[in-house]
C-alpha cells in the first residue's frame, strides 16, 4: 500500500487542489492538521469527498516534522509499504508520485527525495536568494548526513520504504523545519540507501512559514552537531576502519603542529632569537601531514555510501 502524508498548516487555500492531484496509485491520504489557525483539517473533512482521506489533528502545533511523524506513525499502523510526504501548499507536483516511488517499488532505494537543482532549467522559477541559501544548506547537509551525492536537502517531497521507516527513531527526529535534514542524518545512521528525483518547484501565491533569521542562526549548529554524531557513530562506535585512523592522525598531527609552532613562535618573540629552519619544519610538517590525512578521510567518507538498500533484505 502507498500512503501520502500532508502536513497542514495555513494551507487552506491550496489543500483541496493538492489532494485532487493525487493519482490512483495512492491508497491512503493522511492530512495532519498541525493545530492550524485556519482549521484546515475541518475544512478538508467538510469539503473533500475523497474516500482515501483521513484527517489527523494536533491540539498543539508541533511543526512540519511533528505533523509528518504523526502521519508516518499512522501509515505504519495501517501497514503502508511506501509513505510519501507531500506539502499542502501546492509547490509539489503530485503527478510525479509514481516516478518518486519507483525506486522503492523495485528495491533500488530506501528513501527518495526531490531535487530542484538537477537541471538548470528547473531553477528558473526559484528566487535567487532561495537558490543561494539552498546551495549553502546543501553543502552543510552533505557533511552532516554523509550523503555527499545528495542535493537540495530542504526539499520536502519524499518517499520512504516501510523497512527504513520502522528502523528510524521517529520521536527523536527534529520536529520543525530541520526535519528533512535530520531525516537524512538518521537514515545514514541506519545505512539506508538514498536517491533523488529531478523535479520542478512551483511558486505561486503561497506563503512560507519558515523564518529565515531563525534558520540562519539555528541550522549551522544543528548541522555541526549531526556531523560529529555521525562520525562518532559510523567510525568509532559501530565500526573502526581506515577512515577512523586517518581522522585520528589528522587530529594528532594538526594539534601537535599548531601547539608546537605557537610555543616556538612565542619563545622566539620573548627571547628575540628567530626560530631555526629545523624548528619551522618540525612545526609545519605535522600540519601538512595532518591536512593530508584529513583530505584522505574526506575522500573515504565521500565514497563510504550505503551500497545495498535495506528494502532488498526484507520481504516485499
C-alpha positions as CSV (number, residue, x, y, z in Angstrom):
1,X,0.0,0.0,0.0
2,X,1.2,3.5,-0.9
3,X,0.2,6.3,1.5
4,X,0.7,10.1,1.4
5,X,1.2,12.3,4.4
6,X,0.3,16.0,4.0
7,X,1.3,18.3,6.9
8,X,-1.4,21.0,7.0
9,X,-0.7,24.5,8.5
10,X,-2.0,27.6,6.9
11,X,-2.6,25.9,3.5
12,X,-6.4,26.0,3.4
13,X,-6.4,27.8,0.0
14,X,-4.4,25.0,-1.6
15,X,-5.1,21.8,0.2
16,X,-8.1,20.6,-1.7
17,X,-6.3,21.1,-5.1
18,X,-3.3,19.2,-3.7
19,X,-5.5,16.2,-2.7
20,X,-7.3,16.3,-6.1
21,X,-4.0,16.0,-7.9
22,X,-3.0,12.7,-6.1
23,X,-3.4,9.7,-8.5
24,X,-4.9,6.2,-8.1
25,X,-1.5,4.7,-7.2
26,X,-2.1,6.1,-3.7
27,X,-4.5,4.2,-1.4
28,X,-4.4,6.3,1.8
29,X,-4.0,10.1,2.3
30,X,-3.3,11.4,5.8
31,X,-4.0,15.2,6.2
32,X,-2.4,16.2,9.5
33,X,-3.9,19.5,10.9
34,X,-1.0,20.8,12.9
35,X,-3.2,23.0,15.1
36,X,-3.9,25.1,12.1
37,X,-5.4,28.6,12.8
38,X,-7.4,28.3,9.5
39,X,-9.0,25.0,10.7
40,X,-7.7,23.4,7.5
41,X,-8.4,19.9,8.9
42,X,-12.1,20.6,9.5
43,X,-12.2,22.3,6.1
44,X,-11.0,19.1,4.4
45,X,-13.4,17.0,6.3
46,X,-16.3,19.2,5.3
47,X,-15.3,19.7,1.6
48,X,-13.3,16.7,0.5
49,X,-15.2,13.6,-0.8
50,X,-12.1,11.5,-1.5
51,X,-12.6,8.3,0.5
52,X,-8.9,7.8,0.8
53,X,-8.5,10.8,3.0
54,X,-8.2,10.6,6.8
55,X,-7.7,13.8,8.8
56,X,-5.5,13.7,11.9
57,X,-5.4,16.6,14.4
58,X,-2.8,18.1,16.7
59,X,-4.0,20.0,19.8
60,X,-0.6,21.7,19.9
61,X,1.4,23.0,17.0
62,X,4.4,20.7,16.5
63,X,5.9,21.9,13.3
64,X,6.1,20.3,9.8
65,X,8.3,17.5,11.2
66,X,6.0,16.7,14.0
67,X,3.0,16.6,11.7
68,X,4.8,14.4,9.2
69,X,5.9,12.0,12.0
70,X,2.2,11.7,13.2
71,X,1.3,10.8,9.6
72,X,4.2,8.3,9.4
73,X,3.1,6.5,12.6
74,X,-0.5,6.2,11.3
75,X,0.8,4.9,8.0
76,X,2.9,2.3,9.8
77,X,-0.1,1.3,11.9
78,X,-2.2,0.9,8.7
79,X,0.6,-1.4,7.2
80,X,1.6,1.0,4.4
81,X,4.6,-0.2,2.4
82,X,5.6,3.2,1.0
83,X,4.9,6.5,2.6
84,X,5.1,9.8,0.6
85,X,5.4,13.2,2.2
86,X,3.7,15.9,0.2
87,X,3.4,19.6,1.3
88,X,0.0,21.1,1.2
89,X,0.9,24.4,-0.3
90,X,0.9,23.3,-3.9
91,X,4.6,23.6,-4.6
92,X,5.0,19.9,-5.5
93,X,3.5,18.2,-8.5
94,X,1.6,15.2,-7.1
95,X,1.6,13.6,-10.6
96,X,5.3,12.8,-10.0
97,X,4.5,10.4,-7.2
98,X,4.7,7.3,-9.4
99,X,8.2,8.3,-10.5
100,X,9.2,9.2,-7.0
101,X,8.2,5.8,-5.5
102,X,9.5,3.6,-8.4
103,X,13.0,3.1,-6.8
104,X,11.2,1.9,-3.7
105,X,8.9,-0.5,-5.6
106,X,11.9,-2.1,-7.3
107,X,14.1,-2.2,-4.1
108,X,16.7,0.2,-5.5
109,X,16.5,2.7,-2.6
110,X,15.1,3.1,0.8
111,X,14.3,6.8,0.6
112,X,13.8,9.0,-2.4
113,X,13.6,12.8,-2.4
114,X,13.0,15.5,-4.9
115,X,15.9,17.6,-6.3
116,X,15.2,21.0,-7.8
117,X,18.9,21.6,-8.6
118,X,19.3,18.6,-11.0
119,X,18.6,20.6,-14.2
120,X,19.4,24.3,-14.6
121,X,16.1,24.7,-16.5
122,X,14.4,23.7,-13.3
123,X,15.8,26.7,-11.4
124,X,14.3,29.5,-13.5
125,X,11.3,29.8,-11.2
126,X,13.3,29.7,-8.0
127,X,14.1,33.1,-6.4
128,X,17.8,34.0,-6.4
129,X,18.1,34.2,-2.6
130,X,16.5,30.8,-2.2
131,X,18.9,29.3,-4.7
132,X,21.9,30.8,-2.8
133,X,20.6,29.6,0.6
134,X,19.8,26.1,-0.7
135,X,23.3,25.7,-2.1
136,X,24.9,26.6,1.2
137,X,22.5,24.4,3.2
138,X,23.1,21.5,0.8
139,X,26.9,21.6,1.4
140,X,26.4,21.7,5.2
141,X,23.9,18.8,4.9
142,X,26.4,16.7,2.9
143,X,29.0,16.9,5.7
144,X,26.4,16.3,8.4
145,X,24.5,13.4,6.8
146,X,27.3,11.7,4.9
147,X,25.2,11.6,1.7
148,X,27.7,13.6,-0.4
149,X,25.7,12.7,-3.5
150,X,22.5,14.4,-2.3
151,X,21.5,18.0,-3.1
152,X,18.6,20.1,-2.1
153,X,18.1,18.7,1.5
154,X,15.3,21.0,2.4
155,X,13.1,19.6,-0.4
156,X,10.1,18.1,1.4
157,X,8.8,15.9,-1.5
158,X,10.0,12.5,-0.3
159,X,9.1,8.8,-0.2
160,X,10.3,6.2,2.3
161,X,10.1,2.4,2.4
162,X,8.4,0.9,5.4
163,X,11.5,-1.1,6.5
164,X,13.6,2.1,6.7
165,X,10.8,4.0,8.4
166,X,10.4,1.3,11.1
167,X,14.2,1.5,11.8
168,X,14.2,5.2,12.5
169,X,13.8,6.7,16.0
170,X,10.8,8.8,14.9
171,X,10.4,10.5,18.3
172,X,14.0,11.8,18.2
173,X,13.8,13.5,14.8
174,X,13.7,17.2,14.7
175,X,10.0,18.3,14.5
176,X,10.5,21.8,13.0
177,X,12.0,23.0,9.7
178,X,15.2,21.0,10.2
179,X,13.1,17.8,9.8
180,X,14.2,16.9,6.2
181,X,17.9,17.4,7.0
182,X,17.6,15.4,10.3
183,X,15.9,12.6,8.4
184,X,19.0,12.3,6.2
185,X,21.3,12.1,9.2
186,X,19.1,9.5,10.8
187,X,18.9,7.5,7.6
188,X,22.7,7.4,7.3
189,X,23.0,6.0,10.9
190,X,20.9,3.0,9.8
191,X,22.8,2.8,6.5
192,X,19.8,3.4,4.3
193,X,20.2,4.0,0.6
194,X,19.0,7.4,-0.6
195,X,18.4,8.5,-4.2
196,X,17.0,11.6,-5.8
197,X,14.3,12.5,-8.4
198,X,14.7,15.6,-10.6
199,X,11.7,17.9,-10.3
200,X,10.4,21.4,-10.8
201,X,9.3,23.6,-8.0
202,X,6.0,25.5,-8.4
203,X,5.9,29.0,-6.9
204,X,2.6,30.8,-6.7
205,X,0.8,32.9,-4.0
206,X,1.6,30.5,-1.1
207,X,3.4,32.0,1.9
208,X,6.2,30.2,3.6
209,X,6.1,29.8,7.4
210,X,9.9,29.5,7.6
211,X,11.6,32.4,9.4
212,X,14.9,33.0,7.6
213,X,16.7,34.6,10.6
214,X,15.9,31.6,12.8
215,X,17.2,29.2,10.2
216,X,20.4,31.2,9.6
217,X,21.1,31.1,13.3
218,X,20.0,27.6,14.3
219,X,20.8,25.4,11.3
220,X,24.6,25.7,11.3
221,X,24.8,24.5,14.9
222,X,22.4,21.6,14.2
223,X,24.4,20.5,11.2
224,X,27.6,20.6,13.2
225,X,26.0,18.6,16.0
226,X,24.8,15.9,13.5
227,X,28.2,15.8,11.7
228,X,30.0,15.0,14.9
229,X,27.4,12.4,15.9
230,X,27.5,10.7,12.5
231,X,31.3,10.5,12.5
232,X,31.3,9.1,16.1
233,X,28.5,6.5,15.3
234,X,29.9,5.4,11.9
235,X,33.7,5.5,12.5
236,X,34.2,4.7,16.2
237,X,31.1,3.2,17.8
238,X,29.8,0.8,15.1
239,X,33.0,0.4,13.1
240,X,36.7,1.2,13.0
241,X,38.3,1.4,9.6
242,X,40.9,3.2,7.6
243,X,38.8,6.4,7.7
244,X,38.8,6.2,11.5
245,X,42.6,6.0,11.6
246,X,43.0,8.8,9.1
247,X,40.9,11.2,11.2
248,X,42.8,10.4,14.4
249,X,46.1,11.0,12.6
250,X,44.8,14.3,11.2
251,X,43.8,15.5,14.6
252,X,47.0,14.4,16.3
253,X,49.3,15.9,13.6
254,X,47.4,19.2,13.3
255,X,47.1,19.8,17.1
256,X,50.8,18.9,17.7
257,X,51.9,21.2,14.8
258,X,49.8,24.1,16.0
259,X,50.7,23.8,19.7
260,X,54.4,23.3,19.0
261,X,54.6,26.1,16.4
262,X,52.7,28.5,18.6
263,X,55.0,27.7,21.5
264,X,58.2,28.2,19.5
265,X,56.9,31.4,17.9
266,X,56.1,32.8,21.3
267,X,59.5,31.8,22.6
268,X,61.3,33.5,19.6
269,X,59.4,36.7,20.4
270,X,60.3,36.6,24.1
271,X,64.0,35.7,23.5
272,X,64.4,37.8,20.3
273,X,66.0,34.8,18.7
274,X,64.5,33.7,15.4
275,X,63.4,30.1,15.1
276,X,65.7,27.8,13.2
277,X,64.8,26.2,9.9
278,X,64.6,22.8,11.6
279,X,62.1,24.2,14.2
280,X,59.9,25.7,11.4
281,X,59.9,22.4,9.6
282,X,59.2,20.5,12.8
283,X,56.1,22.7,13.3
284,X,55.0,22.9,9.7
285,X,55.4,19.3,8.6
286,X,52.9,17.8,11.1
287,X,50.3,20.3,10.0
288,X,50.8,19.4,6.3
289,X,50.6,15.7,7.1
290,X,47.5,16.4,9.3
291,X,45.7,18.1,6.4
292,X,46.7,15.3,4.1
293,X,45.2,12.8,6.5
294,X,42.1,14.9,6.8
295,X,41.7,15.1,3.0
296,X,42.2,11.3,2.8
297,X,39.4,10.9,5.4
298,X,37.1,13.1,3.4
299,X,37.8,11.1,0.3
300,X,37.0,7.9,2.2
301,X,33.8,9.4,3.7
302,X,32.6,10.6,0.3
303,X,32.9,7.0,-1.1
304,X,31.5,5.4,2.0
305,X,27.9,5.5,0.9
306,X,25.4,2.7,1.7
307,X,25.6,0.2,-1.2
308,X,22.6,-2.1,-0.5
309,X,19.0,-0.9,0.2
310,X,17.5,-2.2,3.5
311,X,14.4,-3.0,1.5
312,X,16.3,-5.6,-0.5
313,X,16.9,-7.5,2.7
314,X,13.2,-7.7,3.6
315,X,10.2,-9.3,2.0
316,X,8.2,-7.1,-0.4
